[in-house]
């Protein structure tokens, strides 16, 4: 081994020993491990907020009557199909022709109503998601700054991971949702009428959760 390689090796061991000593010193004085690079499943975080759950629950109620109407129309179509395909049922040619005309009309109506329902419900869902997502993103920026994170990376899902590996301690999804729910609840109408106002309650709750957040 020449002198150059020996010097590099010794420097590497020396640097590693310094890092290990620093980590041991940090553990001895009780300094918690604070990841500066963290991950988040942003879509999951948005959908888990209490605000998003209220928004989508309201959408479900809004479209409930149309969904019920589609189910009734679908049952009518299926009943007519079974009737016309049943060879044991006797009917005149005129009756059969009338029922076939009715069936064709209802099938077109069902197709049109299903397409309209799908388009309207998807559009409303996207708007509801974007509404909450914009607020969660703004909150995330402040949350990251407050906790001195250098980088927040999208984690993805188990099926489609964006980051191949990250420890559970580095995932702030649940912590962010809890903190956002506190802020959102205290900014709701009527929250400011409580003793101390919304900001006082929010600061107090966030301090209580601080020790549980990464």
DOLO-619463 format. One line per 10 residues: number of its first residue (from 1); their letters; for each residue z, y, x of N, C-alpha, C, O. Coordinates in nm, 3 decimals, decimal comma. Example, Ala and Ser with C-alpha at 12.3 -4.5 7.8 and 13.67 -1.06 7.14 Angstrom:
2
1	AS	0,780 -0,569 1,319 0,780 -0,450 1,230 0,780 -0,330 1,320 0,846 -0,332 1,424  0,708 -0,225 1,285 0,714 -0,106 1,367 0,787 0,003 1,290 0,804 0,114 1,341;
***
This chain:
214
1	XXXXXXXXXX	0,000 -0,121 0,085 0,000 0,000 0,000 0,000 0,125 0,088 0,086 0,137 0,175  -0,095 0,219 0,068 -0,099 0,338 0,151 0,003 0,441 0,103 0,066 0,425 -0,001  0,017 0,546 0,182 0,120 0,647 0,154 0,096 0,718 0,022 0,191 0,749 -0,050  -0,033 0,742 -0,011 -0,066 0,814 -0,135 -0,022 0,735 -0,257 0,039 0,790 -0,349  -0,053 0,605 -0,259 -0,015 0,521 -0,372 0,136 0,509 -0,383 0,191 0,507 -0,493  0,203 0,501 -0,268 0,349 0,491 -0,268 0,411 0,617 -0,324 0,509 0,611 -0,398  0,354 0,732 -0,290 0,407 0,860 -0,339 0,393 0,871 -0,490 0,485 0,916 -0,558  0,277 0,828 -0,541 0,255 0,832 -0,686 0,353 0,741 -0,758 0,409 0,779 -0,861  0,374 0,621 -0,704 0,466 0,526 -0,765 0,607 0,579 -0,767 0,677 0,569 -0,868  0,651 0,637 -0,653 0,787 0,691 -0,644 0,805 0,808 -0,740 0,910 0,823 -0,803;
11	XXXXXXXXXX	0,702 0,892 -0,752 0,710 1,006 -0,843 0,721 0,960 -0,988 0,794 1,018 -1,068  0,646 0,853 -1,020 0,653 0,798 -1,155 0,791 0,746 -1,189 0,843 0,771 -1,298  0,850 0,672 -1,097 0,985 0,621 -1,119 1,086 0,735 -1,128 1,179 0,730 -1,209  1,068 0,836 -1,045 1,160 0,949 -1,045 1,153 1,023 -1,179 1,256 1,059 -1,236  1,029 1,046 -1,230 1,011 1,115 -1,359 1,072 1,034 -1,473 1,136 1,089 -1,563  1,052 0,901 -1,470 1,107 0,814 -1,574 1,258 0,818 -1,574 1,321 0,818 -1,680  1,317 0,821 -1,453 1,464 0,824 -1,444 1,519 0,954 -1,501 1,625 0,955 -1,563  1,445 1,065 -1,480 1,490 1,194 -1,534 1,487 1,192 -1,686 1,580 1,240 -1,751  1,379 1,136 -1,744 1,367 1,126 -1,890 1,479 1,042 -1,948 1,540 1,079 -2,048  1,506 0,926 -1,884 1,611 0,838 -1,934 1,747 0,905 -1,926 1,828 0,892 -2,018;
21	XXXXXXXXXX	1,773 0,977 -1,819 1,899 1,048 -1,806 1,914 1,155 -1,913 2,022 1,175 -1,968  1,802 1,225 -1,943 1,807 1,329 -2,047 1,834 1,269 -2,184 1,910 1,324 -2,263  1,771 1,153 -2,212 1,795 1,087 -2,339 1,938 1,039 -2,352 1,999 1,051 -2,458  1,992 0,984 -2,242 2,131 0,940 -2,243 2,226 1,056 -2,264 2,325 1,044 -2,336  2,196 1,168 -2,200 2,282 1,285 -2,215 2,279 1,337 -2,358 2,381 1,377 -2,413  2,157 1,336 -2,417 2,146 1,381 -2,555 2,224 1,293 -2,649 2,288 1,343 -2,742  2,219 1,162 -2,629 2,293 1,069 -2,714 2,443 1,085 -2,696 2,518 1,071 -2,792  2,486 1,113 -2,575 2,628 1,125 -2,548 2,688 1,246 -2,616 2,802 1,241 -2,662  2,614 1,357 -2,624 2,668 1,478 -2,687 2,639 1,479 -2,836 2,671 1,576 -2,905  2,578 1,372 -2,887 2,556 1,361 -3,031 2,437 1,440 -3,082 2,433 1,476 -3,199;
31	XXXXXXXXXX	2,341 1,468 -2,995 2,221 1,540 -3,038 2,129 1,444 -3,112 2,086 1,345 -3,054  2,097 1,471 -3,241 2,014 1,376 -3,317 1,871 1,378 -3,267 1,821 1,478 -3,216  1,805 1,263 -3,283 1,665 1,253 -3,247 1,581 1,327 -3,349 1,583 1,293 -3,468  1,507 1,429 -3,304 1,432 1,513 -3,396 1,283 1,504 -3,365 1,238 1,565 -3,268  1,207 1,429 -3,443 1,063 1,420 -3,416 0,995 1,552 -3,447 1,014 1,608 -3,555  0,916 1,602 -3,355 0,842 1,726 -3,377 0,704 1,697 -3,434 0,640 1,785 -3,491  0,658 1,574 -3,420 0,535 1,530 -3,484 0,575 1,440 -3,602 0,634 1,334 -3,581  0,543 1,482 -3,724 0,583 1,405 -3,841 0,461 1,373 -3,926 0,354 1,431 -3,908  0,478 1,280 -4,018 0,370 1,240 -4,107 0,409 1,261 -4,252 0,526 1,271 -4,286  0,307 1,267 -4,337 0,330 1,282 -4,480 0,215 1,217 -4,556 0,100 1,226 -4,513;
41	XXXXXXXXXX	0,245 1,154 -4,667 0,142 1,107 -4,760 0,130 1,215 -4,866 0,203 1,215 -4,965  0,037 1,309 -4,846 0,035 1,431 -4,925 0,008 1,405 -5,073 0,077 1,460 -5,159  -0,091 1,323 -5,103 -0,122 1,294 -5,243 -0,004 1,230 -5,313 0,030 1,265 -5,426  0,059 1,134 -5,244 0,177 1,068 -5,302 0,289 1,169 -5,322 0,359 1,164 -5,423  0,306 1,260 -5,227 0,411 1,361 -5,239 0,388 1,449 -5,361 0,481 1,477 -5,437  0,265 1,491 -5,381 0,233 1,576 -5,497 0,262 1,502 -5,627 0,325 1,557 -5,718  0,216 1,377 -5,636 0,233 1,301 -5,759 0,377 1,264 -5,787 0,414 1,239 -5,902  0,461 1,261 -5,683 0,602 1,224 -5,701 0,688 1,343 -5,741 0,804 1,324 -5,779  0,636 1,463 -5,733 0,717 1,579 -5,771 0,743 1,578 -5,922 0,662 1,528 -6,000  0,855 1,634 -5,959 0,890 1,642 -6,101 0,789 1,728 -6,176 0,759 1,703 -6,293;
51	XXXXXXXXXX	0,738 1,830 -6,109 0,640 1,919 -6,172 0,512 1,844 -6,207 0,459 1,858 -6,317  0,461 1,763 -6,113 0,338 1,686 -6,139 0,361 1,585 -6,250 0,272 1,564 -6,334  0,476 1,523 -6,252 0,505 1,425 -6,356 0,508 1,491 -6,494 0,465 1,432 -6,593  0,560 1,613 -6,501 0,559 1,686 -6,628 0,416 1,722 -6,668 0,378 1,710 -6,785  0,337 1,767 -6,570 0,199 1,807 -6,599 0,118 1,689 -6,654 0,046 1,703 -6,752  0,131 1,574 -6,589 0,052 1,459 -6,632 0,107 1,396 -6,759 0,032 1,334 -6,835  0,234 1,411 -6,784 0,290 1,365 -6,911 0,237 1,450 -7,026 0,208 1,400 -7,134  0,224 1,581 -7,000 0,169 1,671 -7,102 0,022 1,639 -7,128 -0,024 1,644 -7,242  -0,052 1,605 -7,021 -0,193 1,567 -7,038 -0,206 1,441 -7,121 -0,295 1,430 -7,205  -0,118 1,345 -7,095 -0,122 1,220 -7,170 -0,100 1,246 -7,318 -0,169 1,188 -7,402;
61	XXXXXXXXXX	-0,006 1,332 -7,350 0,019 1,366 -7,491 -0,099 1,443 -7,551 -0,133 1,425 -7,668  -0,160 1,528 -7,468 -0,272 1,609 -7,515 -0,392 1,523 -7,554 -0,459 1,551 -7,653  -0,417 1,418 -7,478 -0,533 1,332 -7,503 -0,499 1,209 -7,587 -0,586 1,125 -7,610  -0,376 1,198 -7,631 -0,333 1,078 -7,704 -0,413 1,058 -7,833 -0,454 0,946 -7,864  -0,436 1,167 -7,909 -0,506 1,153 -8,037 -0,652 1,111 -8,015 -0,705 1,031 -8,092  -0,715 1,163 -7,911 -0,854 1,124 -7,882 -0,860 0,977 -7,839 -0,953 0,905 -7,874  -0,761 0,936 -7,762 -0,759 0,796 -7,718 -0,740 0,703 -7,837 -0,801 0,596 -7,844  -0,654 0,744 -7,931 -0,634 0,664 -8,051 -0,762 0,655 -8,133 -0,796 0,549 -8,186  -0,834 0,767 -8,143 -0,960 0,768 -8,216 -1,065 0,678 -8,151 -1,142 0,611 -8,219  -1,068 0,677 -8,018 -1,161 0,590 -7,946 -1,130 0,443 -7,970 -1,220 0,362 -7,987;
71	XXXXXXXXXX	-1,002 0,410 -7,972 -0,963 0,272 -7,997 -1,004 0,228 -8,137 -1,051 0,116 -8,156  -0,985 0,315 -8,234 -1,023 0,283 -8,372 -1,175 0,265 -8,384 -1,222 0,173 -8,450  -1,250 0,355 -8,319 -1,396 0,345 -8,324 -1,444 0,219 -8,253 -1,538 0,154 -8,299  -1,381 0,184 -8,143 -1,418 0,063 -8,070 -1,391 -0,062 -8,155 -1,470 -0,156 -8,152  -1,282 -0,061 -8,229 -1,251 -0,174 -8,316 -1,354 -0,187 -8,429 -1,391 -0,298 -8,467  -1,400 -0,072 -8,482 -1,503 -0,075 -8,586 -1,632 -0,136 -8,533 -1,696 -0,218 -8,600  -1,669 -0,095 -8,413 -1,792 -0,148 -8,351 -1,780 -0,299 -8,330 -1,873 -0,373 -8,359  -1,667 -0,343 -8,279 -1,647 -0,485 -8,252 -1,647 -0,567 -8,381 -1,700 -0,678 -8,385  -1,588 -0,510 -8,485 -1,587 -0,581 -8,614 -1,727 -0,597 -8,670 -1,762 -0,703 -8,722  -1,809 -0,492 -8,661 -1,947 -0,500 -8,710 -2,030 -0,599 -8,628 -2,113 -0,671 -8,683;
81	XXXXXXXXXX	-2,007 -0,604 -8,498 -2,079 -0,699 -8,414 -2,047 -0,843 -8,452 -2,136 -0,928 -8,462  -1,918 -0,870 -8,474 -1,878 -1,004 -8,512 -1,935 -1,042 -8,649 -1,978 -1,155 -8,670  -1,934 -0,946 -8,740 -1,985 -0,973 -8,874 -2,134 -1,008 -8,870 -2,179 -1,103 -8,934  -2,209 -0,930 -8,794 -2,354 -0,952 -8,788 -2,392 -1,077 -8,709 -2,500 -1,133 -8,728  -2,302 -1,122 -8,621 -2,331 -1,242 -8,542 -2,278 -1,370 -8,606 -2,300 -1,480 -8,556  -2,207 -1,354 -8,718 -2,149 -1,470 -8,788 -2,254 -1,529 -8,885 -2,288 -1,468 -8,986  -2,302 -1,646 -8,851 -2,406 -1,710 -8,934 -2,353 -1,759 -9,068 -2,431 -1,785 -9,160  -2,223 -1,772 -9,080 -2,165 -1,823 -9,205 -2,157 -1,715 -9,313 -2,139 -1,744 -9,431  -2,170 -1,589 -9,270 -2,161 -1,478 -9,366 -2,297 -1,456 -9,430 -2,397 -1,433 -9,361  -2,301 -1,464 -9,563 -2,426 -1,444 -9,637 -2,439 -1,297 -9,680 -2,345 -1,239 -9,734;
91	XXXXXXXXXX	-2,555 -1,240 -9,654 -2,582 -1,103 -9,698 -2,732 -1,085 -9,714 -2,813 -1,155 -9,652  -2,767 -0,991 -9,797 -2,909 -0,965 -9,820 -2,969 -0,896 -9,698 -2,898 -0,842 -9,613  -3,101 -0,900 -9,692 -3,168 -0,833 -9,581 -3,138 -0,683 -9,580 -3,125 -0,622 -9,474  -3,127 -0,627 -9,699 -3,097 -0,484 -9,709 -2,958 -0,453 -9,654 -2,939 -0,356 -9,581  -2,860 -0,539 -9,691 -2,724 -0,520 -9,640 -2,720 -0,534 -9,489 -2,656 -0,455 -9,419  -2,789 -0,636 -9,438 -2,790 -0,657 -9,293 -2,853 -0,537 -9,221 -2,803 -0,491 -9,119  -2,963 -0,489 -9,277 -3,030 -0,375 -9,215 -2,941 -0,252 -9,214 -2,938 -0,175 -9,118  -2,868 -0,233 -9,325 -2,778 -0,118 -9,335 -2,665 -0,128 -9,234 -2,628 -0,030 -9,169  -2,610 -0,249 -9,221 -2,500 -0,269 -9,125 -2,549 -0,255 -8,980 -2,477 -0,204 -8,894  -2,671 -0,300 -8,953 -2,726 -0,287 -8,818 -2,747 -0,139 -8,785 -2,724 -0,095 -8,672;
101	XXXXXXXXXX	-2,792 -0,063 -8,885 -2,810 0,082 -8,865 -2,675 0,149 -8,839 -2,663 0,236 -8,752  -2,573 0,109 -8,916 -2,438 0,164 -8,898 -2,384 0,129 -8,760 -2,323 0,212 -8,693  -2,406 0,004 -8,718 -2,358 -0,041 -8,588 -2,424 0,040 -8,476 -2,356 0,085 -8,384  -2,554 0,058 -8,483 -2,625 0,133 -8,380 -2,573 0,277 -8,372 -2,559 0,333 -8,263  -2,546 0,335 -8,488 -2,494 0,472 -8,492 -2,355 0,480 -8,430 -2,325 0,571 -8,352  -2,270 0,385 -8,467 -2,133 0,385 -8,413 -2,131 0,355 -8,263 -2,047 0,410 -8,191  -2,221 0,270 -8,215 -2,226 0,241 -8,072 -2,264 0,366 -7,993 -2,206 0,394 -7,888  -2,361 0,442 -8,045 -2,399 0,567 -7,979 -2,284 0,667 -7,982 -2,258 0,736 -7,884  -2,216 0,673 -8,096 -2,102 0,764 -8,109 -1,992 0,726 -8,012 -1,931 0,812 -7,948  -1,965 0,595 -8,002 -1,861 0,547 -7,912 -1,895 0,580 -7,767 -1,809 0,627 -7,692;
111	XXXXXXXXXX	-2,018 0,557 -7,727 -2,060 0,586 -7,591 -2,046 0,735 -7,560 -1,998 0,774 -7,453  -2,088 0,818 -7,654 -2,079 0,963 -7,635 -1,933 1,009 -7,626 -1,898 1,089 -7,540  -1,849 0,956 -7,716 -1,708 0,995 -7,717 -1,636 0,948 -7,591 -1,551 1,019 -7,537  -1,670 0,829 -7,544 -1,608 0,777 -7,422 -1,645 0,862 -7,301 -1,561 0,891 -7,216  -1,772 0,901 -7,292 -1,817 0,985 -7,180 -1,749 1,122 -7,185 -1,706 1,173 -7,082  -1,740 1,179 -7,304 -1,674 1,310 -7,318 -1,526 1,300 -7,282 -1,470 1,386 -7,215  -1,463 1,192 -7,329 -1,321 1,172 -7,301 -1,298 1,157 -7,151 -1,206 1,217 -7,095  -1,381 1,075 -7,086 -1,367 1,052 -6,943 -1,387 1,182 -6,864 -1,311 1,212 -6,772  -1,490 1,257 -6,900 -1,518 1,383 -6,830 -1,405 1,483 -6,849 -1,359 1,544 -6,752  -1,361 1,499 -6,973 -1,256 1,597 -7,003 -1,123 1,559 -6,939 -1,054 1,644 -6,883;
121	XXXXXXXXXX	-1,086 1,432 -6,947 -0,957 1,388 -6,894 -0,956 1,394 -6,741 -0,855 1,431 -6,681  -1,068 1,358 -6,678 -1,075 1,365 -6,531 -1,070 1,510 -6,484 -1,002 1,541 -6,386  -1,141 1,597 -6,554 -1,140 1,739 -6,517 -1,000 1,798 -6,532 -0,953 1,872 -6,445  -0,934 1,767 -6,643 -0,799 1,818 -6,666 -0,701 1,762 -6,563 -0,611 1,833 -6,518  -0,717 1,636 -6,527 -0,629 1,574 -6,428 -0,647 1,638 -6,291 -0,550 1,663 -6,220  -0,773 1,664 -6,254 -0,800 1,729 -6,126 -0,741 1,869 -6,121 -0,685 1,909 -6,020  -0,754 1,942 -6,230 -0,699 2,078 -6,236 -0,546 2,075 -6,226 -0,487 2,158 -6,157  -0,484 1,979 -6,295 -0,338 1,967 -6,290 -0,292 1,932 -6,149 -0,193 1,986 -6,100  -0,365 1,840 -6,084 -0,329 1,801 -5,948 -0,343 1,918 -5,852 -0,254 1,944 -5,771  -0,456 1,988 -5,860 -0,480 2,101 -5,770 -0,375 2,210 -5,788 -0,332 2,273 -5,692;
131	XXXXXXXXXX	-0,334 2,232 -5,912 -0,234 2,334 -5,942 -0,104 2,305 -5,867 -0,046 2,394 -5,806  -0,059 2,180 -5,874 0,065 2,142 -5,807 0,044 2,129 -5,657 0,131 2,167 -5,578  -0,072 2,075 -5,616 -0,099 2,052 -5,474 -0,098 2,182 -5,395 -0,048 2,186 -5,283  -0,152 2,288 -5,452 -0,153 2,417 -5,383 -0,011 2,467 -5,359 0,019 2,522 -5,253  0,076 2,448 -5,457 0,214 2,491 -5,443 0,290 2,405 -5,342 0,370 2,456 -5,263  0,263 2,273 -5,346 0,330 2,184 -5,251 0,283 2,213 -5,108 0,363 2,209 -5,015  0,155 2,244 -5,092 0,104 2,276 -4,958 0,168 2,402 -4,903 0,206 2,407 -4,786  0,180 2,505 -4,987 0,246 2,629 -4,943 0,391 2,602 -4,906 0,443 2,655 -4,808  0,456 2,518 -4,986 0,596 2,483 -4,957 0,605 2,404 -4,826 0,699 2,423 -4,749  0,508 2,316 -4,803 0,507 2,235 -4,681 0,500 2,321 -4,557 0,566 2,291 -4,456;
141	XXXXXXXXXX	0,423 2,428 -4,562 0,411 2,516 -4,446 0,547 2,576 -4,410 0,586 2,578 -4,293  0,618 2,626 -4,512 0,750 2,682 -4,486 0,851 2,577 -4,443 0,935 2,601 -4,357  0,840 2,458 -4,505 0,932 2,348 -4,472 0,913 2,306 -4,327 1,010 2,281 -4,256  0,787 2,296 -4,282 0,758 2,256 -4,145 0,811 2,360 -4,046 0,867 2,326 -3,942  0,793 2,487 -4,080 0,842 2,594 -3,992 0,994 2,592 -3,986 1,053 2,612 -3,880  1,058 2,569 -4,100 1,204 2,566 -4,106 1,262 2,454 -4,020 1,368 2,471 -3,960  1,193 2,341 -4,014 1,242 2,226 -3,939 1,180 2,215 -3,800 1,199 2,115 -3,730  1,106 2,319 -3,760 1,050 2,326 -3,624 0,955 2,209 -3,593 0,954 2,157 -3,482  0,876 2,169 -3,692 0,777 2,064 -3,666 0,656 2,127 -3,597 0,607 2,231 -3,639  0,610 2,063 -3,493 0,492 2,112 -3,422 0,363 2,068 -3,491 0,261 2,137 -3,484;
151	XXXXXXXXXX	0,369 1,952 -3,558 0,249 1,897 -3,618 0,286 1,809 -3,737 0,376 1,726 -3,727  0,218 1,829 -3,849 0,234 1,744 -3,967 0,101 1,674 -3,992 0,000 1,740 -4,017  0,101 1,542 -3,986 -0,021 1,464 -3,995 -0,023 1,384 -4,125 0,079 1,329 -4,166  -0,140 1,378 -4,188 -0,156 1,295 -4,307 -0,138 1,148 -4,268 -0,204 1,099 -4,177  -0,049 1,079 -4,338 -0,018 0,940 -4,306 -0,120 0,844 -4,370 -0,150 0,739 -4,313  -0,172 0,881 -4,486 -0,261 0,791 -4,558 -0,181 0,690 -4,639 -0,063 0,710 -4,667  -0,246 0,580 -4,676 -0,182 0,474 -4,752 -0,188 0,344 -4,673 -0,253 0,337 -4,568  -0,119 0,243 -4,723 -0,125 0,114 -4,657 -0,266 0,057 -4,658 -0,309 -0,008 -4,562  -0,338 0,081 -4,767 -0,474 0,029 -4,778 -0,571 0,107 -4,690 -0,662 0,049 -4,629  -0,552 0,239 -4,683 -0,640 0,323 -4,601 -0,556 0,415 -4,512 -0,545 0,534 -4,540;
161	XXXXXXXXXX	-0,498 0,360 -4,407 -0,413 0,441 -4,319 -0,495 0,541 -4,238 -0,606 0,511 -4,193  -0,438 0,660 -4,221 -0,499 0,760 -4,134 -0,436 0,750 -3,995 -0,503 0,763 -3,893  -0,305 0,725 -3,995 -0,232 0,703 -3,870 -0,204 0,554 -3,860 -0,149 0,495 -3,953  -0,241 0,494 -3,749 -0,225 0,349 -3,736 -0,079 0,309 -3,726 -0,041 0,202 -3,774  0,002 0,393 -3,665 0,144 0,361 -3,661 0,225 0,489 -3,653 0,191 0,582 -3,579  0,331 0,493 -3,729 0,431 0,599 -3,722 0,560 0,542 -3,776 0,560 0,471 -3,876  0,670 0,573 -3,711 0,799 0,519 -3,754 0,837 0,578 -3,889 0,788 0,684 -3,928  0,924 0,507 -3,960 0,969 0,555 -4,091 1,043 0,688 -4,078 1,040 0,771 -4,168  1,112 0,707 -3,963 1,187 0,830 -3,942 1,095 0,952 -3,933 1,137 1,065 -3,958  0,968 0,928 -3,897 0,874 1,039 -3,883 0,808 1,076 -4,016 0,738 1,176 -4,022;
171	XXXXXXXXXX	0,830 0,997 -4,121 0,768 1,021 -4,251 0,857 1,114 -4,334 0,970 1,079 -4,366  0,807 1,232 -4,367 0,887 1,331 -4,440 0,849 1,338 -4,589 0,890 1,431 -4,658  0,771 1,243 -4,637 0,722 1,249 -4,775 0,837 1,260 -4,875 0,839 1,352 -4,957  0,931 1,166 -4,869 1,041 1,166 -4,966 1,129 1,289 -4,952 1,171 1,349 -5,051  1,156 1,328 -4,827 1,242 1,444 -4,804 1,177 1,571 -4,856 1,244 1,657 -4,913  1,046 1,583 -4,838 0,975 1,701 -4,886 0,977 1,707 -5,039 0,998 1,814 -5,097  0,956 1,593 -5,103 0,957 1,588 -5,250 1,093 1,631 -5,304 1,101 1,709 -5,399  1,201 1,580 -5,244 1,336 1,616 -5,289 1,360 1,766 -5,273 1,413 1,831 -5,363  1,321 1,820 -5,157 1,341 1,962 -5,133 1,257 2,047 -5,228 1,303 2,149 -5,278  1,133 2,004 -5,253 1,045 2,079 -5,344 1,100 2,076 -5,486 1,095 2,178 -5,556;
181	XXXXXXXXXX	1,151 1,963 -5,529 1,206 1,953 -5,664 1,324 2,047 -5,684 1,342 2,104 -5,791  1,404 2,064 -5,578 1,517 2,157 -5,586 1,466 2,299 -5,605 1,513 2,372 -5,692  1,369 2,338 -5,521 1,315 2,474 -5,528 1,248 2,498 -5,664 1,268 2,602 -5,726  1,168 2,401 -5,708 1,094 2,416 -5,833 1,188 2,423 -5,952 1,165 2,501 -6,045  1,294 2,342 -5,950 1,390 2,343 -6,061 1,464 2,476 -6,069 1,490 2,527 -6,177  1,498 2,530 -5,952 1,575 2,655 -5,950 1,488 2,777 -5,976 1,541 2,886 -6,001  1,355 2,762 -5,970 1,266 2,873 -6,001 1,215 2,866 -6,144 1,138 2,952 -6,187  1,260 2,763 -6,219 1,218 2,748 -6,358 1,281 2,858 -6,443 1,384 2,914 -6,405  1,220 2,890 -6,560 1,277 2,993 -6,648 1,422 2,962 -6,683 1,456 2,850 -6,720  1,507 3,064 -6,671 1,648 3,046 -6,704 1,734 3,012 -6,585 1,856 3,019 -6,594;
191	XXXXXXXXXX	1,673 2,973 -6,471 1,753 2,935 -6,356 1,827 3,054 -6,298 1,939 3,039 -6,248  1,765 3,173 -6,306 1,828 3,291 -6,248 1,949 3,339 -6,325 2,026 3,421 -6,275  1,967 3,290 -6,449 2,081 3,334 -6,529 2,209 3,263 -6,491 2,317 3,301 -6,538  2,199 3,160 -6,406 2,319 3,088 -6,365 2,396 3,170 -6,263 2,336 3,255 -6,197  2,526 3,148 -6,247 2,606 3,223 -6,151 2,546 3,214 -6,012 2,518 3,105 -5,962  2,527 3,330 -5,949 2,475 3,332 -5,814 2,324 3,338 -5,810 2,268 3,367 -5,705  2,255 3,311 -5,922 2,110 3,318 -5,925 2,046 3,195 -5,866 2,113 3,109 -5,808  1,914 3,187 -5,881 1,839 3,070 -5,836 1,845 3,054 -5,685 1,859 2,942 -5,636  1,832 3,165 -5,611 1,827 3,154 -5,465 1,956 3,101 -5,409 1,953 3,022 -5,314  2,070 3,141 -5,464 2,198 3,093 -5,414 2,214 2,944 -5,438 2,262 2,872 -5,351;
201	XXXXXXXXXX	2,173 2,899 -5,556 2,183 2,757 -5,587 2,091 2,677 -5,497 2,129 2,571 -5,447  1,970 2,728 -5,476 1,873 2,659 -5,392 1,923 2,646 -5,250 1,917 2,538 -5,192  1,971 2,755 -5,191 2,020 2,752 -5,054 2,134 2,653 -5,039 2,142 2,580 -4,941  2,223 2,651 -5,140 2,336 2,559 -5,135 2,291 2,416 -5,138 2,340 2,334 -5,061  2,197 2,382 -5,228 2,149 2,244 -5,240 2,074 2,200 -5,117 2,089 2,087 -5,071  1,993 2,291 -5,061 1,917 2,255 -4,942 2,009 2,230 -4,823 1,982 2,142 -4,741  2,116 2,306 -4,813 2,211 2,283 -4,704 2,279 2,149 -4,719 2,307 2,082 -4,620  2,305 2,109 -4,843 2,368 1,981 -4,867 2,276 1,866 -4,828 2,322 1,761 -4,784  2,143 1,888 -4,845 2,046 1,781 -4,813 2,004 1,784 -4,667 1,939 1,690 -4,621  2,040 1,889 -4,593 1,990 1,907 -4,458 2,017 1,788 -4,369 1,932 1,749 -4,289;
211	XXXX	2,136 1,731 -4,381 2,173 1,622 -4,292 2,096 1,495 -4,324 2,094 1,402 -4,242  2,031 1,488 -4,440 1,956 1,368 -4,480 1,808 1,381 -4,452 1,732 1,286 -4,471  1,766 1,498 -4,408 1,623 1,521 -4,387 1,590 1,502 -4,240 1,673 1,530 -4,154  1,468 1,453 -4,210 1,430 1,434 -4,069 1,410 1,567 -3,999 1,378 1,570 -3,880;
***
